[in-house]
């Protein structure tokens, strides 16, 4: 097959992923694409758990797997280290916290060749490990109420469609010569910023439903809250660098949190009927949360999951919005320094 002649590089940024890196590498090693035509660059952020040893064990079994160091630890540095060491015509970014269908690579390359798209990706199915928090987090991240219009998470299109971003992505290597590497100032949202830059330069990003991966979110509600706070912060804070790293859907949690605080403050100061905006906001939000939580819980036939979903949806929206609000506060403070 023509696509089997293409050389590609798979880049896996990772740090402290001992629980998942083995599953990820197993799914990569099992790909139906000829192994002599790709290499795997695991770019590790100096892990202090067992991640590096696990990768080392896989290197002994699979010579196409290489371990590269990322002394800066953060993801954009890992991606750029991988790009600079990549030998392929195509570069595929894979998350260490995911597994990939056996035809993931071959479908990526075939779709990229056929469509001439600059970046091709597929559906990221949010999977859960055992446990109630894990199921609730997976439900939130795969719901339109939790993920917005992120098509690679929430839609199952029958045909390939153009979109603004995809999970991971299979890029033509020449893309990075044209628009540059990942912005290393972006601790988060670096992939979204690069894809926005790609679209602005006239590039084509394609979502192909037959390309499937399985993403495993961490089953820790405290981590989930912190992670959403950081995500919300990093969709706004790049404005400090005069960089836009958000779509309009990312601003909805910020609007929600600001409206919540303002209506609560007005209610305390003025009282009387001015509590109505705050109550109307709470009722509207709770109504939506009840609907989407019920849809997910009914599939599992679990009342306790329904109640947990309500809580986890709120964590998702409130902490994401709070992170964005904190970024707005920090922007003028940083400008004065």
N, C-alpha and C positions, 0 to 999 in steps of 0.2 A: 504494500500500500504506500501511496505517495507520502502520507503524513508520517509513516514510520521512518522515513529518511531524515526527518527534521531532528536536529539536535536541540535539546532543551535543558534548562537548569531549574531545579526545584529548590526554593529558598525557604527554610523553616526557622524563623526567629524564635528563640526560646530562652526561658530563665526559670529555674526551679519548677520543672514540669515532670518530675519523676513519676507521678501517678498516671500521666497521659502520654508521654513521649513515645513509649514502647508501642502503644496502640496506633499512634500516628504513623510511626515508621513501619509497622507491620502492614498497614494499609498501603503505604507507598511502595514497599517491596513487593507487594502482590499485584501491582498494576499490570495491565495487559499490554502496556507499551514496551518495546524492546529495551532491556536494561542497558545495552551498550550505547543507546542513543540518549541517555539522560544521566545527569549526576544530581546528587542531593547534597545541598549545603546547609547543614544544621549550624546556625550562627548563635552561639550560646553567650548569654550575658553574665558569664562567670558565676554559674549556679553554685550554690553551697549545699545543695542536697545531692541526691544520687543521679541527677540528670546527665552529667558528663560521663559517668561510668556506663550508664545505659547506652548512650550514644556510642561510646567506645566499643562496647560489646557488639553492637550492630555493625560497626565498621569492620570488625573481624569477619563477620558473616557475609557482608555485602560491600564489596570494594567501591561501589559507586557512591557510598555515603561518606561524606567528609565532615569534619568538625572544625569550625572556625571560631575564633574568640572575638567577643564584643566587649572590650574593656569599659565602654561607656554605659553598658547595660540596657539602655532604652531601645525600644523597637525601631525607630527610624534609622539609628546607627546600624542595627543588625541588617536591615533591608539594604542599605547602601553598601555595606561590606559584601553582602551576597551578590549584588549587582556587579560590583567591581571585580568579583572573582568568577562570575558566571561566564560560561563558554557557549551557551546555547543560543539558537536563533530566537527562542521564546524563553521567557522567565515566568515561572508559576510560583506565586507566594502561597504557602500553606501555613495555617495556624497549628501549633503543637497541641492545642486543646480540641482537636477534631480528628475524625476518621474520614476516609474518602472512598467512594465507590470504586470498584476494581477497574472501571473504564473511564475514571475521572480524567486522567491525563490524555488519553487518546481522544476523548470527546472534546477536550479543550483545544487541542491542536487541530483537529478536524474542523471545528467550528471557526477557529481563527483563520484557517486557510480558506475556507469556503466563503466566509463573510467579509474577509479583509478588515475585520475589526481590530482596533488597537489594544483592546482589553476585553477578554471574554471570561465570564464566570457563570455560576449556576445557582441552584437552590441550596441554601444552608438550612438543613432541617435541624431544629433545636431539639436535642435529645437530653434526657435526664438520667442521672444515676438513681439508685434507690433512695427513697426517703421523701417525705412530704415537702420540705423546702426546695429540693431539687425539682420536683414535679411542678411546684408553683412558679419557680423562676423560669423553667422551660416554657410553661404556659404563657407567662407574661411576655417573654421575648419573642414568641411566635404569634402573638395576637396583634391585630392592627391597633388595638388600644395601647399596647405596650411598645410596639415597634414602629408605629406610624405607617407611612407608605414606603418603607424600606422593602422593595419588591422581592429581593432575594430571600427575605425571611417569611413574608406573609402571603405572597401570591404564587400560584401554580399555573403560569401561562402555558397554553398548549403549543405556542410557537415562540421562537426567539423574539425578544423585544429589546429596543434600545432603552437604556436606563442611565442613572447618574452615578451609580457605584455598584460593585459586586463584592461578594466575600472572597478575599484572597485575590484572585484574578490571574489570568494568563496574558501577559503582555508581550508584544513584539519588543525585542531588546532595543531596537532602534528608537522606541518611544523615549527612552531615557537620555538619548543623545539629543533629541529634539526639544524636550521640555525640561530636562534636568532631573536630578535625583529627588528623593524624599527630603522634605525640609526638616533638618535635624533639630530645629528649635521646637518642633511639634512633638511633645511627649506623647500626646494622644491625637487622634483625628488626622494623622499624617496621610493615611490612605485616601480619606475623603478629600483632603486638600489637593493631593496629587491628581485625583480623578476630576476634580473641578477645573484644575489647570489644564488637564488633557482635553476636556470638553471645550474649554475656552479657546484652545488652539485648533479646534476643528476635529478632534479625535472622536472615535466611535467606541462606545462601551456597550457590549451586548450581553444580555442575560439569556442563557440557554437552559430551558427546563430539564433537559436530559442529563445535565451535569450536576451531580448530587454529592454533597458532603454532609457530615453529621457533626454538629458542634455541641460540645458538652460544657455548659456553664458551671461555674463553681457553686456548690450547694451550701453556701454560707451566707446568711442574710446580712450579717455585719459587713462582710466583704462586698456583697451586692450593693449595699447602701454607699459604701466608700467608692466603689467602682463607678456607680452612677453619678456621684458627686464629681469625681474626676472627669468623667466624660462630659458632663454639663459644663464644667469649668473650661475644658479644652476646645469646646466648640465656639466659645466667645473670646477667650484670652488671646488667641492668635491675632486679633485685631490690633494688639500692641505692635505686632510686626507688619501691620498693614496687609495681613493675609486673611482672606475669608475662608473659613473651614466649616461652614454649616450650610445646610439647606433650610428652607423656611420651616419645615416640620420640627427641626431641632429647637425652635424658639417657643413652641407651644408650652413645654413645662415651665419655662421662665415666665411667660405671661400668666400661667396658672398660679405660680408662687407669688409673684408680685401682686396679682389681684387679690390673693388670699390675705397677704399681709396688709395691703392698703384698706381693704374692706373691713378687716378686723380692727385696724387702728381707728378708722372713721367711726365704727360702731362704738368703740370705747370712749372716744372723745365727744361724740355728739349724741349717741344713744338714740332712744326713741325708734323711729322707723328706719334709721340709718343702719340698723342691724340687718335689714332685709337683703342688701347686696351680698353680704357675707353668707347669710343663710341660703340665698338662691344659688350661690356658687357651690356651696357644700352639697346641696340637694342635687344639683345638676351633675356634679362630679360623681357623687355616690350612685346616682341612677345609671350612669354609663358603666361604672365599675361593677355594679350588680349584674348588668346585662352580660358583659363580657366574661365575668367570673362564672356566671351560671352556665354559659355556653361551654366553657372548658370543664367545669366540674360535672356537668351532665354526662359528658363522654366517659368520665372516669367513675361516675355514679358514687361520688364522694362528697358528703356534706362538709367534712372537715377541710377538704381541699378548697371548697367554695369560700369558706371563711378565711383561709390562708391566702387565697388569691386576692381578696379585697385588700389585705394588709400589704402584700407584695406589690400590687399595682401602685399603691400609695407610695411605697418606698421608691419605686422606679421613678415616678413623676416628681415627687417632692424633692428628692435628693438631686436628681438631674437639674431641676429648676433652681434649687438652692446653689448648686455649683456654678451655674450660669450667672446667677445674681452676684455671687462672690467675685466672679471674674469681672463683672461690670464695676464693682467697688474697687478692685485692685488696679484696673486700667488707669484711672486718673492718678492714683497713688504712685504707680510706676513711672508715669510720665513726668512727675515732679522730681524724681530722683536723677 
